[in-house]
Amino acid sequence: MKAQPYLLIANIAKKPNIRCLIKNAVAFGVNIIFVAGQRKFNFDANDESSDIPKILRPMMKEGHFQIVQFEKLTECIQHIHSLGIKVIGVEIDETAVDVEDTESCFSGDTAFMMGNEGTGMNEKQMTLCDGFVKISQYGGGTASLNVSIAAGIILQRFYVWSQSKDCIVA
């Protein structure tokens, strides 16, 4: 079986970014999106006032992907680990592996946790991660990408890597 990607949404401030994260996850083969907290976002696809993008609601209702919610981040991470899934933070950190080095930064089923739009990952998020991946940038600037763009890059790289003949998970 091929390695599976997962997305973990926690500490994301803006609803439009959460919507785009969900769209990117579905576009790049994520079947389960984990959510910790995020009380201001309505993840119920059956609710008329749902914040899930309208185009994705029928897919969610038909079981093409699911969203699993937790009140607390620690509870969410424990559940993810109980399934044998690693949690990798997407963050500029001295221990982070460059996403272009796919053989070093990807191995097996992985839940990617993105940092907050303004402040990146907080200390609690970082201590709960099993490792980190970063996206190298080559121009002068803030060394920051929109959270959904960063997620799209990471998930696309993971998908391409996971389709290679060498990454079969037992």
C-alpha positions as CSV (number, residue, x, y, z in Angstrom):
1,M,0.0,0.0,0.0
2,K,1.2,3.5,-0.8
3,A,2.1,5.9,2.0
4,Q,-0.9,8.1,2.8
5,P,-0.9,11.9,3.5
6,Y,-3.0,13.5,6.2
7,L,-3.5,17.1,7.1
8,L,-3.7,18.4,10.7
9,I,-5.4,21.8,11.1
10,A,-4.6,23.6,14.3
11,N,-4.1,27.2,15.3
12,I,-5.1,28.6,11.9
13,A,-6.7,32.0,12.4
14,K,-8.5,32.8,9.1
15,K,-11.5,30.9,7.7
16,P,-10.5,31.5,4.1
17,N,-7.1,29.8,4.9
18,I,-8.9,26.8,6.5
19,R,-11.1,26.5,3.4
20,C,-8.1,26.6,1.1
21,L,-6.3,24.0,3.3
22,I,-9.2,21.7,2.9
23,K,-9.3,22.2,-0.9
24,N,-5.6,21.5,-1.2
25,A,-5.9,18.4,1.0
26,V,-8.6,17.0,-1.1
27,A,-6.8,17.9,-4.4
28,F,-3.7,16.1,-3.3
29,G,-5.2,12.8,-2.1
30,V,-5.8,13.4,1.6
31,N,-8.7,11.2,2.8
32,I,-8.7,12.2,6.5
33,I,-8.2,15.7,7.8
34,F,-7.6,16.0,11.5
35,V,-8.7,19.2,13.3
36,A,-7.7,20.3,16.8
37,G,-9.7,23.2,18.2
38,Q,-10.8,25.6,15.5
39,R,-14.1,26.2,17.2
40,K,-15.1,29.2,15.1
41,F,-15.1,27.1,11.9
42,N,-18.2,24.9,11.1
43,F,-16.9,21.6,9.8
44,D,-20.4,20.0,9.5
45,A,-21.0,19.5,5.7
46,N,-24.7,18.7,6.5
47,D,-25.3,22.1,8.1
48,E,-26.6,24.8,5.7
49,S,-24.2,27.3,7.4
50,S,-21.2,25.0,7.0
51,D,-17.8,26.7,6.4
52,I,-16.7,23.7,4.3
53,P,-16.4,24.9,0.6
54,K,-19.7,24.3,-1.1
55,I,-18.1,22.4,-3.9
56,L,-16.6,19.9,-1.4
57,R,-19.7,19.2,0.7
58,P,-21.1,16.5,-1.6
59,M,-17.8,14.8,-1.7
60,M,-17.6,14.8,2.1
61,K,-21.2,13.5,2.4
62,E,-20.4,10.7,-0.1
63,G,-17.3,9.7,2.0
64,H,-14.5,10.8,-0.4
65,F,-12.8,12.4,2.6
66,Q,-13.6,13.0,6.2
67,I,-12.8,15.4,8.9
68,V,-12.0,14.1,12.4
69,Q,-12.3,16.8,15.1
70,F,-10.7,17.0,18.6
71,E,-11.0,19.6,21.2
72,K,-7.3,19.5,22.2
73,L,-4.1,19.2,20.1
74,T,-2.6,16.7,22.4
75,E,-5.6,14.4,22.1
76,C,-5.5,14.7,18.3
77,I,-1.8,13.9,18.2
78,Q,-2.2,10.9,20.5
79,H,-5.0,9.6,18.2
80,I,-2.8,10.1,15.1
81,H,0.1,8.3,16.7
82,S,-2.2,5.4,17.7
83,L,-2.8,4.9,14.0
84,G,0.9,4.6,13.3
85,I,1.0,8.0,11.6
86,K,3.9,10.4,12.0
87,V,3.3,14.1,12.6
88,I,5.5,16.4,10.6
89,G,5.5,20.2,11.2
90,V,5.9,22.5,8.2
91,E,8.1,25.1,9.7
92,I,11.4,27.0,9.2
93,D,13.5,25.3,11.9
94,E,17.1,24.4,12.0
95,T,16.2,20.7,12.2
96,A,13.8,20.9,9.2
97,V,14.5,18.8,6.1
98,D,14.1,20.5,2.8
99,V,11.0,19.3,0.9
100,E,13.1,19.0,-2.2
101,D,15.0,16.2,-0.5
102,T,12.0,13.8,-0.6
103,E,14.0,10.7,0.3
104,S,15.0,12.3,3.6
105,C,11.8,14.2,4.5
106,F,9.2,11.6,3.7
107,S,8.7,8.1,5.1
108,G,5.4,6.3,5.5
109,D,2.0,7.7,6.5
110,T,2.4,11.3,7.5
111,A,0.1,14.0,9.0
112,F,1.4,17.5,8.1
113,M,0.7,20.3,10.6
114,M,1.0,23.8,9.3
115,G,2.1,26.8,11.3
116,N,-0.1,29.8,12.0
117,E,-0.4,32.5,9.3
118,G,1.3,35.2,11.4
119,T,3.5,33.5,14.0
120,G,4.2,30.0,12.6
121,M,4.0,27.0,14.9
122,N,3.8,27.7,18.6
123,E,6.1,25.9,21.1
124,K,3.4,23.4,22.0
125,Q,2.9,22.4,18.4
126,M,6.6,22.1,17.8
127,T,7.2,19.8,20.8
128,L,4.4,17.5,19.6
129,C,5.9,17.0,16.1
130,D,8.0,14.0,15.2
131,G,10.1,16.1,12.8
132,F,9.9,19.1,10.5
133,V,10.0,19.9,6.8
134,K,10.6,23.3,5.2
135,I,10.2,24.9,1.8
136,S,13.4,26.6,0.6
137,Q,12.9,30.1,-0.8
138,Y,15.4,31.7,-3.1
139,G,14.4,35.4,-3.3
140,G,14.8,38.1,-0.8
141,G,11.8,38.6,1.3
142,T,10.0,37.5,4.5
143,A,10.8,33.8,4.2
144,S,7.1,33.2,4.5
145,L,4.4,31.7,2.3
146,N,0.6,31.7,2.6
147,V,-0.3,28.7,4.7
148,S,-2.5,27.1,2.0
149,I,0.2,27.6,-0.6
150,A,2.8,26.0,1.6
151,A,0.4,23.1,2.3
152,G,-0.2,22.6,-1.4
153,I,3.6,22.4,-2.1
154,I,4.2,19.9,0.7
155,L,1.2,17.7,-0.2
156,Q,2.0,17.7,-3.9
157,R,5.6,16.7,-3.2
158,F,4.4,14.0,-0.8
159,Y,2.0,12.7,-3.5
160,V,4.6,12.5,-6.2
161,W,7.0,10.7,-3.7
162,S,4.3,8.3,-2.6
163,Q,3.6,7.2,-6.1
164,S,7.2,6.0,-6.6
165,K,7.8,2.3,-6.6
166,D,10.1,2.6,-3.6
167,C,7.7,3.8,-1.0
168,I,5.4,0.9,-0.4
169,V,4.2,0.8,3.3
170,A,3.7,-2.6,4.8
